[in-house]
């Protein structure tokens, strides 16, 4: 079974659309969708429950909030032997999900990338593209990872990859993909291109504070990689 985690915070408008889109592309497969919601003020968790979709399970989180902890708790809550993470805001292209799931037959880790063939950044401004390039370059230089798009946050992996690093994770911020990848060192891994979409509703969670935390966390992750 494939378990897709949708970490959410104030995504009430997006969740119904996202669930419908995912169900459409994964029709005929064994899968579940875990909405891991950080007790959103807009009651995203309640909207997800009201869908009454047998494929959807809701994890309402009231402590240790944040994207990375939500993903980890979602993985632990999930039933599948294959796990995935996708944004609920419709910026990640759900149409590549079947390719990502199938790629796990031969790869331990699969990443949706905006920077490989078939990928793109949509209508991003040059300034935003440059900021993303800087963040990705920092990850590649500081952590030594050979990923085209370390910041995508759209990924799938075999459960055993998660399990072999679970006790070593210190999930903070939004770098959970990088943390698992760097500590587990999956081999082989695969990158599949997708074009980033414009957010349809809600607000971006990225801020200057998040950027500062990201930089600090890269050096902390490098330190832990050396201890492994």
Secondary structure, DSSP 4 states (H G I P E B T S, - for coil): -EEEEEEESS-HHHHHHHHHHHHHHTTTS-EEEEEEE---TT-HHHHHHHT--TTEEEEE--SS-SHHHHHHHHHHH---SEEEE--TTS-S-GGGHHHHHHHTTT-SEEEEESSSTT-B-TT--HHHHHHHHHHHHHHHHHH----S-TT---EEEEHHHHHTTGGG----TT-HHHHHHHHH--SSEEEEE-BPPPP-SS-----HHHHHHHHHHHHHHHHHHHH-
